[in-house]
Amino acid sequence: MRKQASGAVSRGRTGTRAAPGPASDLAPKERRGRPARKPGAGTAGAISKDELVSALGATRGARANERLRDAAHAFERERFDESRSLLRPIAEQAPQAASVRELLGLTYYRLGRWSDAIRELEAFRQLTGSTEQHPVLADSYRALKRRTEVEDLWEELRESSPSADLVTEGRIVMAGSLADRGKFSEAIALLEKSQRSVKRAEIHHLRQAYALADLYERAGDVARARELFRWVLSYEPDFADAAERASSLA
């Protein structure tokens, strides 16, 4: 989780250390947006089995659900190519199985295959009406510089007001999209407003603070960046590279 925070905000930097290349050049494990998203609670359980049995019949559906379970285990162990190989045939045979499309979309995301991730996660969105994967979907659009879609997904997520951590991840992606275009003041304002209201820091608050500190540094406000990196460290001393970042700004 801690390492993932730096990857979520590092894309798009120019003129700063350790900047990655364009989105298409990111390594497969590069984390973006809400990288730690896990398969849905119903993956390879009763919900997905019902979907697959309905689509494929009892015998084939049960076998497909076993493969889905294997794919989920591979995903959790970061064996993404294996997960993709298991999932793709199931998605082709049962395109209405939302849990399959969701996990395949997340797998493509972790492989850096943004267009494929968009296709699967848009299918999941249409099948379920859920905003659960909006940050990941938005960040995939962000990688392709499709900014209108990023903004639309952020508005939909913000208006639906799901869990605080989900909204925070969407806000980080939206701020990153603004920063990609050099709109640092707008990106900072978006994160600052929420950060000021933090009373008791949880992990999503630390990710947001890390992203905000990164923006401060990129905008040239070294003192505020250093202060916020240190605030993160006061809660999590080994959070991402926050200690290194704070030291470099001393």
C-alpha positions in Angstrom: 0.0 0.0 0.0 2.7 2.5 0.9 4.8 1.9 -2.2 1.7 2.2 -4.3 1.0 5.8 -3.0 4.1 7.2 -4.8 3.1 5.5 -8.1 -0.3 7.0 -7.9 0.9 10.5 -8.1 4.3 10.2 -9.8 3.1 10.0 -13.4 3.2 13.2 -15.3 6.0 14.8 -13.4 8.4 16.9 -15.5 11.6 18.2 -14.2 11.5 16.3 -10.9 13.5 13.4 -9.8 12.5 9.8 -10.4 9.9 10.9 -13.0 8.5 8.0 -15.0 8.0 8.2 -18.7 4.7 8.5 -20.6 1.9 6.4 -19.4 2.5 3.9 -22.2 6.1 3.4 -20.9 5.1 2.5 -17.3 6.3 -0.8 -16.0 3.6 -3.4 -15.6 3.6 -3.0 -11.8 3.4 0.8 -11.8 0.6 1.8 -9.6 -1.9 4.4 -10.7 -5.0 5.9 -9.1 -6.5 3.2 -6.9 -3.9 0.5 -7.5 -4.8 -1.7 -4.5 -8.3 -2.5 -5.7 -9.1 -6.1 -5.1 -11.6 -8.4 -6.8 -15.2 -7.8 -5.7 -16.5 -9.6 -2.7 -18.5 -11.9 -4.9 -15.6 -13.1 -7.0 -15.6 -16.9 -7.3 -18.3 -17.0 -4.7 -22.1 -17.4 -4.8 -22.8 -14.3 -6.8 -20.3 -15.0 -9.6 -21.2 -18.7 -9.6 -24.9 -17.7 -10.2 -23.8 -15.4 -13.0 -21.7 -18.1 -14.7 -24.2 -20.9 -14.2 -26.9 -18.7 -15.7 -24.7 -18.0 -18.7 -23.1 -21.4 -19.3 -25.2 -24.0 -17.5 -24.6 -25.8 -14.3 -21.5 -27.9 -15.2 -19.7 -25.4 -17.4 -20.6 -22.5 -15.0 -19.2 -24.4 -12.0 -15.9 -25.1 -13.9 -15.7 -21.4 -15.0 -16.2 -20.3 -11.4 -13.3 -22.5 -10.4 -11.1 -20.9 -13.0 -12.3 -17.5 -11.8 -11.2 -18.5 -8.3 -7.8 -19.4 -9.6 -7.6 -16.1 -11.5 -8.4 -14.2 -8.3 -5.6 -16.1 -6.4 -3.2 -15.3 -9.2 -4.2 -11.6 -9.1 -3.6 -11.4 -5.4 -0.1 -12.8 -5.9 0.5 -10.3 -8.7 0.7 -13.0 -11.4 -1.3 -10.8 -13.8 -0.5 -12.6 -17.0 -1.7 -15.8 -15.5 -4.9 -14.1 -14.2 -5.5 -12.6 -17.7 -5.0 -16.0 -19.4 -7.6 -17.6 -17.1 -10.1 -14.8 -17.3 -10.2 -13.9 -21.0 -11.9 -17.1 -22.2 -14.5 -16.8 -19.5 -15.3 -13.2 -20.4 -15.7 -14.2 -24.0 -18.1 -17.1 -23.1 -20.0 -15.1 -20.4 -19.8 -11.4 -21.2 -22.6 -10.6 -18.8 -20.7 -12.0 -15.8 -19.9 -8.7 -14.0 -17.4 -10.2 -11.5 -15.4 -11.6 -14.4 -15.3 -8.3 -16.3 -14.3 -6.5 -13.2 -11.4 -8.7 -12.3 -10.2 -8.8 -16.0 -10.4 -5.0 -16.1 -8.3 -4.7 -12.9 -5.8 -7.2 -14.3 -5.4 -5.3 -17.5 -4.9 -2.1 -15.4 -2.1 -3.7 -13.5 -0.5 -4.8 -16.8 -0.7 -1.2 -18.0 -3.1 -2.1 -20.8 -5.2 1.0 -20.5 -7.6 0.5 -23.4 -8.3 -3.1 -22.5 -8.9 -2.0 -18.8 -11.4 0.6 -20.0 -13.3 -1.9 -22.1 -13.7 -4.3 -19.2 -14.4 -1.8 -16.5 -16.9 0.1 -18.6 -18.7 -3.2 -19.1 -18.6 -3.8 -15.3 -20.0 -0.3 -14.8 -22.8 -0.8 -17.3 -23.7 -4.2 -15.9 -23.8 -3.2 -12.2 -24.3 0.6 -12.1 -21.5 0.5 -9.5 -18.9 3.3 -8.9 -16.6 0.9 -7.1 -14.0 0.9 -9.8 -14.4 4.5 -11.0 -11.0 5.7 -9.7 -9.2 2.9 -11.6 -11.4 3.5 -14.7 -10.7 7.2 -14.5 -7.0 6.7 -14.2 -7.0 4.5 -17.2 -8.6 7.3 -19.2 -6.1 9.7 -17.7 -3.3 7.5 -19.1 -4.7 8.0 -22.5 -5.2 11.8 -21.9 -9.0 11.4 -22.2 -9.6 14.2 -19.8 -13.4 14.7 -20.3 -14.0 11.1 -19.2 -11.8 11.6 -16.1 -13.8 14.6 -15.2 -17.2 12.9 -15.8 -16.2 9.9 -13.7 -15.1 12.2 -10.9 -18.3 14.1 -10.9 -20.3 10.9 -10.9 -18.3 9.5 -8.1 -18.4 12.7 -6.0 -22.2 13.0 -6.4 -22.8 9.4 -5.5 -20.8 9.8 -2.2 -19.7 6.2 -1.7 -17.1 5.4 0.9 -14.6 8.0 2.0 -11.6 6.1 0.8 -13.2 5.6 -2.7 -14.0 9.3 -3.1 -10.4 10.1 -1.9 -8.9 7.9 -4.6 -11.1 9.5 -7.2 -10.1 12.9 -6.0 -6.4 12.0 -6.3 -6.8 10.9 -9.9 -8.7 14.1 -10.7 -6.0 16.2 -9.2 -3.4 14.3 -11.1 -5.3 14.9 -14.3 -5.3 18.6 -13.6 -1.6 18.5 -12.8 -0.9 16.7 -16.0 -2.1 19.9 -17.8 0.0 22.2 -15.5 -3.0 23.3 -13.5 -1.2 23.0 -10.2 -3.3 25.6 -8.3 -6.5 23.8 -9.2 -5.1 20.4 -8.4 -3.8 21.7 -5.0 -7.1 23.4 -4.2 -9.0 20.2 -4.9 -6.9 18.2 -2.4 -6.4 21.0 0.2 -10.1 21.4 0.8 -10.5 17.8 1.8 -7.2 17.6 3.7 -8.1 20.5 6.0 -11.1 18.6 7.3 -9.0 15.5 8.4 -9.4 14.9 12.2 -8.3 11.4 12.5 -5.9 10.2 9.8 -6.6 6.9 8.0 -4.7 5.3 5.2 -6.7 7.2 2.5 -5.9 10.5 4.2 -2.2 9.6 4.1 -2.4 8.8 0.4 -4.1 12.1 -0.2 -1.6 14.0 1.9 1.3 12.4 0.0 -0.3 13.4 -3.3 -0.8 16.9 -2.0 2.8 17.1 -0.8 4.0 16.0 -4.2 1.9 18.7 -5.8 3.4 21.3 -3.5 6.9 20.3 -4.4 6.1 20.3 -8.1 4.6 23.8 -7.8 7.7 25.1 -6.0 6.3 25.3 -2.4 9.1 23.4 -0.8 8.2 24.4 2.8 4.7 23.1 2.6 5.7 20.0 0.8 8.3 19.2 3.5 5.7 19.9 6.3 3.1 17.6 4.8 5.6 14.7 4.0 6.6 15.0 7.7 2.9 14.9 8.7 2.5 11.6 6.8 5.6 10.2 8.5 4.2 11.1 11.9 1.5 8.5 11.3 3.4 6.0 9.1 7.2 6.3 9.4 7.7 3.9 6.4 5.0 5.3 4.1 6.3 5.0 0.5 9.3 7.2 0.0 8.0 10.1 2.2 11.0 10.0 4.5 13.4 10.3 1.5 11.2 13.1 0.0 11.1 15.0 3.3 14.9 14.7 3.8 15.6 15.9 0.2 13.6 19.1 0.9 15.4 19.9 4.2 
